[in-house]
C-alpha cells in the first residue's frame, strides 16, 4: 500500500471540530493554543462551541480547518509514529494546501495560521458581497464546464474554478455570468446547476487583489522544502522547491483547483490510498469517485486515530 496524505478545504468546517482531540491529546491542544496565540484570537473556542455563522466566515474557517488538520497529523506522529517523509505525497484542497505544507514542515504553524487569516480576509474583501458567485455544474466534465463558462461570460468573468471529480465542476465569477452559465447548463441537459453558499467567487481572476496581498505576505515568510512532495492545486504535479511553492501559492488564489487531475497524478505515481487528515470526509469520498481503485480514509476524531495503522 502506497499512501498520500490529503488535507480538506473550506466547507468541511463544523462546530465542535477539534474539541475531542483537544480533550484527549495534549499535543492537539498545544496546536490549538499556538494558533490562538498567533492570531491573537480565541479561535479554538469558536471551533469547539460556535456560533456556526462566525466559524463559517472565510477568515475563521481557513485557519480553523488548518489547525484541526495539523492537530490530527501531530497526534498521529506522537501516538502512531507517523512519518510524513515516508509518504508518497501530500496535497490539500485550496486552503488545504497550506495545511499540507505546515504538516510537512514547509511553513511554521504560526506563520500558516497568520497567512490563512490574511488569505480569508483578503479573499472576502476582493469582491463586494453579492457581486460574485460560485456554482456547481453537476454531470459536466471540465471541458463542458469551460465551454459553458466561456459562453456565459459575455465580457464578465466566468471560469471553471474547481475540478473536484468526474461530473462535479465548480464555476466562479460575476454573479450574473454564473447565473447565465447555470441556465445554459440546465438547457443543455446537465443534471443540475447549484449555487454554492459561499461569500466570494474564489479561484477566479476577480481574486487578483487577494493574490497581490498573499504575494506580499508570502515574500516575507520562511518556506522550507516539505518532507514529502506537494502535489500543487494549480499544476496537478509534484513540487518541493520552496521558491516554486511560494509562487504557486500566489497563483492558487486566482487559479483553478485541479483536484481530479491531482488525484489521478498521484494514482499514476503508484498511490493506492489517500488518507484525509482533518475535519470531514469530503476528499476521501472524492477519491473513490475519481478512481474506483483508490481507497479513501478519513482521520479526524480520536476513534479514527485509534483505528489508524501504519501498515
C-alpha positions as CSV (number, residue, x, y, z in Angstrom):
1,X,0.0,0.0,0.0
2,X,1.3,3.4,-1.0
3,X,-0.2,6.4,0.8
4,X,-0.6,10.0,0.1
5,X,-1.9,12.4,2.8
6,X,-4.5,15.0,1.8
7,X,-6.0,17.9,3.7
8,X,-9.6,19.3,3.3
9,X,-10.7,22.7,2.2
10,X,-13.4,25.2,3.0
11,X,-16.9,23.6,3.5
12,X,-15.5,20.8,5.8
13,X,-15.8,23.0,8.9
14,X,-18.3,22.1,11.6
15,X,-19.0,23.4,15.1
16,X,-17.3,21.0,17.6
17,X,-14.4,20.1,15.3
18,X,-11.2,19.5,17.2
19,X,-12.9,19.5,20.6
20,X,-12.5,15.8,21.3
21,X,-8.9,16.0,20.0
22,X,-8.0,18.7,22.5
23,X,-9.7,16.8,25.3
24,X,-7.9,13.6,24.6
25,X,-4.5,14.6,23.4
26,X,-2.2,17.3,24.9
27,X,-0.3,17.6,21.5
28,X,-3.6,18.6,19.8
29,X,-4.4,21.2,22.5
30,X,-1.0,22.7,22.1
31,X,-1.6,23.1,18.3
32,X,-4.9,25.0,19.0
33,X,-3.2,27.1,21.7
34,X,-0.4,28.1,19.3
35,X,-2.9,29.1,16.6
36,X,-4.9,31.1,19.1
37,X,-1.7,32.9,20.2
38,X,-0.5,33.5,16.6
39,X,-3.8,35.1,15.7
40,X,-4.5,36.9,19.0
41,X,-7.9,35.3,18.8
42,X,-9.7,32.6,20.7
43,X,-10.3,30.6,17.5
44,X,-10.4,27.3,19.3
45,X,-13.5,28.4,21.4
46,X,-15.2,29.3,18.1
47,X,-14.3,25.9,16.7
48,X,-15.4,24.0,19.7
49,X,-18.6,26.0,20.5
50,X,-19.6,28.1,17.6
51,X,-21.6,30.1,16.7
52,X,-21.7,28.4,13.3
53,X,-22.1,31.7,11.4
54,X,-18.8,33.1,12.8
55,X,-16.9,29.8,12.2
56,X,-18.1,29.8,8.6
57,X,-16.7,33.2,7.9
58,X,-13.8,32.7,5.5
59,X,-11.2,34.4,7.7
60,X,-12.1,32.0,10.5
61,X,-12.8,28.8,8.6
62,X,-9.5,28.8,6.8
63,X,-7.1,28.8,9.9
64,X,-9.6,26.7,11.9
65,X,-9.6,23.9,9.3
66,X,-5.8,24.0,9.1
67,X,-5.5,23.8,12.9
68,X,-7.6,20.6,13.0
69,X,-5.6,19.0,10.2
70,X,-2.3,19.8,11.8
71,X,-3.5,18.7,15.2
72,X,-4.5,15.3,13.7
73,X,-1.2,15.0,12.0
74,X,0.8,15.7,15.2
75,X,-1.3,13.3,17.2
76,X,-0.7,10.5,14.7
77,X,3.0,11.4,14.8
78,X,3.0,11.2,18.6
79,X,0.7,8.2,19.1
80,X,1.3,6.1,15.9
81,X,4.8,7.1,14.8
82,X,3.5,8.6,11.5
83,X,6.5,9.8,9.5
84,X,5.3,12.0,6.6
85,X,8.7,11.8,5.0
86,X,7.7,8.2,4.1
87,X,4.5,9.4,2.4
88,X,4.5,9.4,-1.4
89,X,2.9,12.9,-1.5
90,X,1.0,15.5,0.4
91,X,-1.8,17.6,-1.1
92,X,-4.6,19.9,0.0
93,X,-7.8,21.3,-1.5
94,X,-7.4,25.1,-1.8
95,X,-6.6,26.3,1.8
96,X,-5.7,22.6,2.5
97,X,-2.6,23.2,0.5
98,X,-1.4,25.3,3.4
99,X,-2.3,22.6,5.9
100,X,-0.3,20.1,3.8
101,X,2.7,22.4,3.8
102,X,2.5,23.0,7.5
103,X,2.1,19.3,8.3
104,X,5.1,18.5,6.0
105,X,7.3,21.0,7.8
106,X,7.5,23.6,5.0
107,X,5.8,26.5,6.8
108,X,5.7,27.0,10.6
109,X,2.3,26.6,12.4
110,X,2.2,30.3,13.5
111,X,3.0,31.5,10.0
112,X,0.5,29.2,8.4
113,X,-2.3,30.5,10.7
114,X,-1.4,34.1,10.0
115,X,-1.2,33.5,6.3
116,X,-4.6,31.8,6.2
117,X,-6.2,34.6,8.3
118,X,-4.9,37.1,5.8
119,X,-5.9,34.9,2.9
120,X,-9.5,34.7,4.2
121,X,-9.8,38.4,4.9
122,X,-8.3,39.4,1.5
123,X,-10.4,37.0,-0.5
124,X,-13.5,38.4,1.3
125,X,-12.5,42.0,0.6
126,X,-11.5,41.4,-3.1
127,X,-15.1,41.4,-4.3
128,X,-18.1,43.1,-2.7
129,X,-20.7,40.8,-1.3
130,X,-23.3,39.9,-3.9
131,X,-21.2,40.8,-6.9
132,X,-19.6,37.3,-7.3
133,X,-20.9,33.8,-7.1
134,X,-19.9,30.1,-7.5
135,X,-22.0,27.2,-8.8
136,X,-21.5,23.5,-9.1
137,X,-22.4,22.1,-12.6
138,X,-23.3,18.5,-11.7
139,X,-22.8,16.0,-14.5
140,X,-20.4,18.2,-16.5
141,X,-16.8,17.3,-17.1
142,X,-14.1,20.0,-17.1
143,X,-14.2,20.6,-20.9
144,X,-18.0,21.1,-20.9
145,X,-17.9,23.4,-17.9
146,X,-15.2,25.5,-19.5
147,X,-17.3,25.8,-22.7
148,X,-20.4,26.8,-20.7
149,X,-18.4,29.4,-18.6
150,X,-16.9,30.9,-21.8
151,X,-20.3,31.2,-23.4
152,X,-21.9,32.7,-20.3
153,X,-19.1,35.3,-19.6
154,X,-20.2,37.9,-22.2
155,X,-17.4,40.3,-21.1
156,X,-17.7,39.4,-17.4
157,X,-15.6,36.8,-15.5
158,X,-16.8,33.2,-15.5
159,X,-14.4,30.3,-15.3
160,X,-14.1,26.7,-14.2
161,X,-12.7,27.1,-10.6
162,X,-12.7,23.6,-9.1
163,X,-12.4,20.3,-11.0
164,X,-13.3,18.2,-8.0
165,X,-14.3,14.8,-9.5
166,X,-15.9,13.4,-12.7
167,X,-19.3,15.2,-13.0
168,X,-18.5,17.8,-10.3
169,X,-17.0,21.0,-11.6
170,X,-17.5,24.4,-9.9
171,X,-17.6,27.6,-11.8
172,X,-16.8,31.1,-10.4
173,X,-17.1,34.7,-11.4
174,X,-19.5,37.6,-11.6
175,X,-22.9,36.5,-10.2
176,X,-24.8,37.5,-13.4
177,X,-22.4,35.4,-15.6
178,X,-22.6,32.5,-13.2
179,X,-26.4,32.6,-13.3
180,X,-26.2,32.6,-17.1
181,X,-23.9,29.6,-17.0
182,X,-26.4,27.8,-14.8
183,X,-29.2,28.4,-17.2
184,X,-27.1,27.2,-20.2
185,X,-26.1,24.1,-18.3
186,X,-29.7,23.2,-17.5
187,X,-30.8,23.9,-21.1
188,X,-28.0,21.5,-22.3
189,X,-29.4,18.7,-20.1
190,X,-26.8,18.6,-17.4
191,X,-28.1,17.0,-14.2
192,X,-28.2,20.1,-12.0
193,X,-26.6,23.6,-11.5
194,X,-26.4,24.6,-7.9
195,X,-25.4,28.0,-6.4
196,X,-22.9,27.4,-3.6
197,X,-23.3,29.1,-0.2
198,X,-20.0,31.0,-0.4
199,X,-19.3,34.6,0.4
200,X,-17.0,35.3,-2.6
201,X,-16.1,34.0,-6.0
202,X,-12.9,32.0,-5.2
203,X,-10.3,30.8,-7.7
204,X,-11.1,33.2,-10.5
205,X,-9.5,36.4,-11.8
206,X,-11.7,38.5,-9.6
207,X,-9.5,37.4,-6.7
208,X,-6.4,39.3,-8.0
209,X,-6.4,41.8,-5.1
210,X,-6.2,38.8,-2.7
211,X,-3.4,37.2,-4.8
212,X,-1.5,40.5,-4.5
213,X,-1.9,40.6,-0.7
214,X,-0.7,37.0,-0.5
215,X,2.3,37.7,-2.7
216,X,3.4,40.4,-0.2
217,X,2.8,38.2,2.8
218,X,4.5,35.1,1.3
219,X,7.5,37.2,0.2
220,X,8.3,37.7,3.9
221,X,7.5,34.1,5.0
222,X,10.2,31.4,5.5
223,X,9.4,28.3,3.4
224,X,11.4,25.1,3.6
225,X,11.2,22.1,1.3
226,X,8.4,19.8,2.5
227,X,9.4,16.4,3.8
228,X,7.2,14.8,1.1
229,X,6.5,16.3,-2.4
230,X,3.5,18.6,-2.6
231,X,1.0,18.0,-5.4
232,X,0.1,21.6,-6.2
233,X,-3.5,22.6,-7.0
234,X,-2.6,24.8,-10.0
235,X,-0.3,22.3,-11.7
236,X,-1.6,18.9,-10.6
237,X,2.1,17.9,-10.3
238,X,4.7,17.4,-7.6
239,X,6.9,20.3,-6.2
240,X,9.4,20.5,-3.5
241,X,11.3,23.7,-4.3
242,X,10.5,26.5,-1.8
243,X,10.5,29.3,-4.3
244,X,8.3,27.4,-6.7
245,X,5.9,26.7,-3.8
246,X,5.8,30.4,-2.9
247,X,4.9,31.3,-6.5
248,X,2.3,28.6,-6.8
249,X,0.6,29.7,-3.5
250,X,0.1,33.1,-5.1
251,X,-1.2,31.7,-8.4
252,X,-3.5,29.4,-6.4
253,X,-5.7,32.3,-5.3
254,X,-6.9,33.1,-8.8
255,X,-6.1,29.7,-10.4
256,X,-8.3,26.6,-10.7
257,X,-8.1,23.8,-8.1
258,X,-7.2,20.8,-10.3
259,X,-8.2,18.2,-7.7
260,X,-9.3,15.4,-10.0
261,X,-6.1,15.7,-12.0
262,X,-4.0,15.9,-8.8
263,X,-5.5,12.6,-7.5
264,X,-5.0,10.9,-10.9
265,X,-1.4,12.1,-10.9
266,X,-0.8,10.5,-7.5
267,X,-2.5,7.3,-8.7
268,X,-0.3,7.2,-11.8
269,X,2.8,7.5,-9.5
270,X,1.7,4.4,-7.6
271,X,-0.5,5.8,-4.8
272,X,-3.2,3.3,-3.7
273,X,-4.7,5.1,-0.7
274,X,-5.5,8.7,0.1
275,X,-5.6,9.4,3.9
276,X,-7.6,12.6,4.6
277,X,-6.4,14.3,7.8
278,X,-8.7,16.8,9.5
279,X,-12.4,17.7,9.6
280,X,-15.0,15.9,7.5
281,X,-14.8,13.2,4.8
282,X,-15.1,15.1,1.6
283,X,-11.7,14.2,0.0
284,X,-11.9,10.5,1.0
285,X,-15.3,10.4,-0.7
286,X,-14.0,12.1,-3.9
287,X,-11.0,9.7,-4.1
288,X,-13.3,6.8,-4.9
289,X,-15.3,8.8,-7.4
290,X,-12.2,9.9,-9.2
291,X,-10.7,6.3,-9.4
292,X,-12.6,3.3,-8.1
293,X,-9.2,1.5,-7.5
294,X,-8.2,4.1,-4.9
295,X,-9.1,3.7,-1.2
296,X,-10.1,6.8,0.7
297,X,-9.7,7.0,4.5
298,X,-10.6,9.9,6.8
299,X,-8.9,10.5,10.1
300,X,-10.3,13.3,12.2
301,X,-11.5,12.1,15.6
302,X,-9.9,10.1,18.5
303,X,-11.7,6.9,17.3
304,X,-10.2,7.3,13.8
305,X,-6.7,7.8,15.4
306,X,-7.2,4.6,17.5
307,X,-8.1,2.6,14.4
308,X,-5.3,4.0,12.2
309,X,-2.4,1.7,11.4
310,X,0.8,2.4,9.6
311,X,0.9,-1.0,7.9
